[in-house]
Amino acid sequence: MKKSYYIISILFFFMMSITKAQDPHFTQFYANPIYLNPAFAGSAICPRVIMNYRNQWPAIPAAYVTYNASYDQYIKNMSGGVGLMLTSDNAGEGVLQTNTVSGIYSYSASISPSFSIKAGFQATLRQINLDWEKLYFGDQIDARLGFVYITNEKCPEELNLLMPDFSAGILGYSENFYAGFAVHHLTTPDEGFIATSYLPRRYTAHIGCVISTEQHRRRRKLEDPYISPNLLFMKQRDFEQMNYGLYFNKYPFVTGLWFRQGFDNPDAFIVLIGIQTSVMKFGYSYDVTVSKLASASGGSHEISWIMQLPCRERPVRYRRIVCPTF
């Protein structure tokens, strides 16, 4: 265990010195819509509560665990949706912890009787904490007794950073088609403890459609079976990722199969199963790692829970986005 913490400590110290940070990502994109794109705020019209949990590479000691919770709804007097989102990302069993709170607004407009757009803006407060006492360094090691010495590494002056962050996105959709683009970290906040380390902008493009497997109805219902092919591209500095996926809905079950890859190497096959009602949705997905980490990572587990609350007022005449739940 001490050996594992030693390796992790060296990696964290190395990252703080010369590398650029990256965001946590979720496999169930549409079960965490306003994290994917702030333009999704209010897309369900009535109030919606979402909770997400991701455990990435559990077989690697002290890897990554991420929690996310959000609330959003459409407000007629504001001509759009509002949202509140909380995220907590723990790396190295709390050695490095990032917490964020975000307020989101998205404006909705009908371009034609069959096509609408939403534009969203997100303001975030980021808090990053480094637990220096959990780090171990090479100069603390005694050949026989292990970690017994006091390190000569200099502790950063600030172990708790606080900074603003801003993001924006746009979304276009019709009855059976949707596509969006988002840019996170517009101001590239500095997250460095020892040296300057700007958080790179994250660019996300996503597109998909819904294809009914039964005779088309004038208005789609939750119970209608469908298949939904989707494509998602993400870029953050030198990191690029492509996701290809297909969902199948047969009420009350949803299943999904995805493949995720970088442009230099494959990453994971993803299997998803979910159950949904008009009020509540629950999903579980597992990432089967196929990269060089396959034998050591233990894959990734992700759980999502969504509650659709009733509207206090009669729902407005507003085109709902018909996209996968998970």
PEMO-V861598 format. One record per backbone hydrogen bond with DSSP energy under -1.0 kcal/mol. NH is the residue of the N-H (numbers start at 1). CO is the residue of the C=O. Records with the same first field share a line. If there is no record, write none. Layout:
NH: CO + CO
//
This chain:
5: 1
6: 2
7: 3
8: 4
9: 5
10: 6
11: 7
12: 8
13: 9
14: 10
15: 11
16: 12
17: 13
18: 14
19: 15
29: 27
31: 28
32: 29
36: 32
37: 33
40: 37
41: 38
43: 40
45: 42
46: 44
48: 72
49: 307
50: 70
51: 305
52: 68
53: 303
54: 66
55: 301
56: 64
57: 299
59: 297
60: 57
64: 56
65: 90
66: 54
67: 88
68: 52
69: 86
70: 50
71: 84
72: 48
73: 82
74: 45
75: 80
78: 75
79: 76
80: 75
81: 106
82: 73
83: 104
84: 71
85: 102
86: 69
87: 100
88: 67
89: 98
90: 65
91: 96
92: 63
96: 91
97: 129
98: 89
99: 127
100: 87
101: 125
102: 85
103: 123
104: 83
105: 121
106: 81
107: 119
108: 79
109: 117
111: 115
112: 115
116: 173
117: 109
118: 171
119: 107
120: 169
121: 105
122: 167
123: 103
124: 165
125: 101
126: 163
127: 99
128: 161
129: 97
130: 159
131: 95
132: 130
134: 131
135: 132
140: 137
141: 138
142: 146
146: 142
148: 140 + 146
149: 140
161: 128
163: 126
165: 124
167: 122
168: 183
169: 120
170: 181
171: 118
172: 179
173: 116
174: 177
178: 208
179: 172
180: 206
181: 170
182: 204
183: 168
184: 202
186: 166
188: 185
191: 197
199: 189
202: 184
203: 235
204: 182
205: 233
206: 180
207: 231
208: 178
209: 229
210: 176
211: 227
213: 225
224: 221
226: 249
227: 211
228: 247
230: 245
231: 207
232: 243
233: 205
234: 241
235: 203
236: 239
239: 236
241: 234
242: 261
243: 232
244: 259
245: 230
246: 257
247: 228
248: 255
249: 226
250: 253
253: 250
254: 274
255: 248
256: 272
257: 246
258: 270
259: 244
260: 268
261: 242
262: 265
267: 260
268: 260
269: 288
270: 258
271: 286
272: 256
273: 284
274: 254
275: 282
276: 252
277: 280
281: 306
282: 275
283: 304
284: 273
285: 302
286: 271
287: 300
288: 269
290: 267
291: 267
294: 291
296: 293
297: 293
300: 287
301: 55
302: 285
303: 53
304: 283
305: 51
306: 281
307: 49
308: 279
309: 47
318: 316
323: 321
//
